[in-house]
Amino acid sequence: MLKPMWITLACTLAFSALGTATAAEPIVIKFSHVVAEQTPKGQGALMFKKLVDERLAGKVKVEVYPNSTLYGDDKELEALLLGEVQIIARSLAKFDQYTKSVQLFDLPFLFNDIAAVDRFQRSPEGQKLLKSMESKNITGLAYWHNGMKQLSANKPLRTPEDARGLAFRIQTSAVLQEQFQAVGAKAQPMIFSVVYQALRTGLVNGTENTYSNFYNQKLNEVQKYVTESNHGILDYMLITTSDFWNGLPPDIRSELDKIVVESTAHANQEAERFNQQDKQHVLDAKTTEIITLTPEQRNAWREKMKPVWAKFEQEIGPDLIKAAEASNKAQ
Ligand code: LMR
């Protein structure tokens, strides 16, 4: 005799409910980023995955997608907010749509070196910025270093006048736009994955980036000169959505919080070494001359670029700028 339809349906539902309860699927964390694996961010992401595999096996599974293979920097934040990915480490230059205060990190010649950046990021003011996008469902978990930015072009850039009339690729940032306009150059915002082609085809003449990104994107093949200007920084905020992070079971979230701290320490310890190593790789490749500026030459760049601060002072907050400047003095 045929069972009535409702009994079959009820049995199926009961079994599938039981299935979910007994064999819970691990929580999947997709970690998408745009750089190569042999970079500070690439290594930080892999360390995060390794620690999760060791400590939360069966409960959490991390999938890392490097090199814009899943999303480019134009789509990654949208994907995060839509729940398509759960963690990204986005350049601090790419948040101005969501918060004006994080633009602080783009101000040219604000930080003397990465140690000063580190001191600021650890300060109460720096930590507060991690939470500045909570109302938009974005929560900052940590800062990850890449390093100091250098200028590059196909002509030697020694004085700010050398940059006049050139087009530079920038990350999407109003501050960086003004920074290049301040030296009479044109700034062209562009996603990271197309920079090599844009330089190769002459769509833009130059760019700014860390040695790590410069070498790993093979930009040395299409740029004859790097000027070691250390005029700004390229760092990241490791972010997730508040909904996702707060919705995790408390024991898993507290383990993940510890893993974030450890993978941050790893990424940040390695960042400077990666940049120095990639500087050496550029030298070894003999494609690109690295120009060292005299203190006077570097000062001329500072004089031209620093007036940009005034344009953003109100948006960013004068006190925040003061706190960042104070971090240049080692305690
Ligand atoms: C860039 O666009 O140059 C960087 O933000 C890429 C990155 O994530 O380091």
Boltz pocket constraint, residues with backbone or C-beta under 6 A from the ligand:
constraints:
  - pocket:
      binder: B
      contacts: [[A, 34], [A, 35], [A, 73], [A, 89], [A, 90], [A, 91], [A, 146], [A, 171], [A, 190], [A, 191], [A, 192], [A, 208], [A, 209], [A, 213], [A, 234]]
      max_distance: 6.0
